[in-house]
Amino acid sequence: MFPKPKISVVIPTYNRPTNIQKILHKLVLSNISNEILICDGGSNALSKKKIKNLINNYYFHNIKYFDIGKNNHSAKRNKGIKASVAKYVVLLDDDCIPEN
């Protein structure tokens, strides 16, 4: 299991698996986050499958996926915040890819 993280990154998303791939890659390389929470808003089946496959590729990192079933940005963020266990929470939109 993972130790208690200090920083959680909450990423609300909707049908953007390519952006999620880029974001995960940057976050994993940066070592900024100890926990990543991807909060989906009812994306189509193909997008969900791609995101879940990405998470499986990063199985050694603390990445969690939630699908709240509706595309409500606030509800997705709130789900991620409530599910986070870190001391600090960073909110990152799915169209904001971190710099190096």
C-alpha positions as CSV (number, residue, x, y, z in Angstrom):
1,M,0.0,0.0,0.0
2,F,1.0,3.6,-0.4
3,P,2.1,5.8,2.5
4,K,-0.2,8.8,3.4
5,P,0.4,11.4,0.7
6,K,1.2,15.0,1.4
7,I,-0.2,16.4,-1.9
8,S,-3.3,15.3,-3.8
9,V,-4.0,16.4,-7.3
10,V,-7.7,16.4,-8.3
11,I,-8.3,16.3,-12.0
12,P,-12.0,16.6,-13.2
13,T,-12.4,15.3,-16.7
14,Y,-14.8,14.5,-19.5
15,N,-13.8,12.6,-22.7
16,R,-10.2,13.8,-22.7
17,P,-8.1,10.6,-22.3
18,T,-5.2,12.1,-24.4
19,N,-4.9,15.1,-22.1
20,I,-5.1,12.8,-19.1
21,Q,-2.2,10.8,-20.5
22,K,-0.1,13.9,-20.9
23,I,-1.0,15.2,-17.4
24,L,-0.2,11.9,-15.8
25,H,3.1,11.7,-17.6
26,K,4.1,15.2,-16.4
27,L,2.9,14.6,-12.8
28,V,4.7,11.3,-12.5
29,L,8.0,12.8,-13.9
30,S,7.8,15.8,-11.6
31,N,7.3,13.8,-8.4
32,I,5.1,16.7,-7.2
33,S,2.1,14.6,-6.3
34,N,1.7,11.7,-3.9
35,E,-1.9,11.0,-4.9
36,I,-3.7,11.7,-8.2
37,L,-7.5,11.6,-8.3
38,I,-9.2,11.5,-11.7
39,C,-12.9,12.5,-11.4
40,D,-14.8,11.7,-14.5
41,G,-18.2,13.1,-15.4
42,G,-19.8,10.3,-17.4
43,S,-17.4,10.1,-20.4
44,N,-18.1,7.7,-23.2
45,A,-17.1,4.0,-22.8
46,L,-14.0,4.4,-25.0
47,S,-12.7,7.4,-23.0
48,K,-13.2,5.5,-19.7
49,K,-11.4,2.5,-21.0
50,K,-8.4,4.5,-22.2
51,I,-8.2,6.3,-18.8
52,K,-8.4,3.1,-16.9
53,N,-5.7,1.5,-19.1
54,L,-3.5,4.6,-18.4
55,I,-4.0,4.1,-14.7
56,N,-3.0,0.5,-15.0
57,N,0.2,1.5,-16.8
58,Y,1.1,3.7,-13.8
59,Y,0.1,1.0,-11.3
60,F,3.1,1.8,-9.0
61,H,1.7,5.3,-8.5
62,N,-1.2,6.3,-6.2
63,I,-3.8,7.1,-8.9
64,K,-7.6,6.8,-8.2
65,Y,-10.4,7.0,-10.7
66,F,-14.0,8.0,-9.9
67,D,-16.9,8.3,-12.3
68,I,-19.7,10.4,-10.8
69,G,-21.9,9.8,-13.8
70,K,-22.7,13.4,-14.6
71,N,-20.7,16.2,-16.3
72,N,-20.8,18.7,-13.5
73,H,-17.4,20.4,-12.9
74,S,-18.1,21.3,-9.3
75,A,-19.4,17.9,-8.4
76,K,-16.3,16.3,-9.9
77,R,-14.0,18.5,-8.0
78,N,-15.9,18.0,-4.8
79,K,-15.8,14.2,-5.2
80,G,-12.0,14.4,-5.6
81,I,-11.5,16.7,-2.6
82,K,-13.7,14.5,-0.4
83,A,-11.8,11.4,-1.5
84,S,-8.3,12.9,-1.0
85,V,-6.3,11.9,2.0
86,A,-3.4,14.3,1.7
87,K,-2.8,17.4,3.7
88,Y,-2.8,19.6,0.6
89,V,-5.1,19.5,-2.4
90,V,-4.2,20.9,-5.8
91,L,-7.0,21.4,-8.4
92,L,-5.9,20.8,-12.0
93,D,-8.3,21.0,-15.0
94,D,-8.0,18.4,-17.7
95,D,-6.9,20.9,-20.3
96,C,-4.0,22.3,-18.2
97,I,-0.9,20.2,-18.8
98,P,1.9,21.1,-16.4
99,E,5.2,22.4,-17.6
100,N,8.5,20.6,-16.9
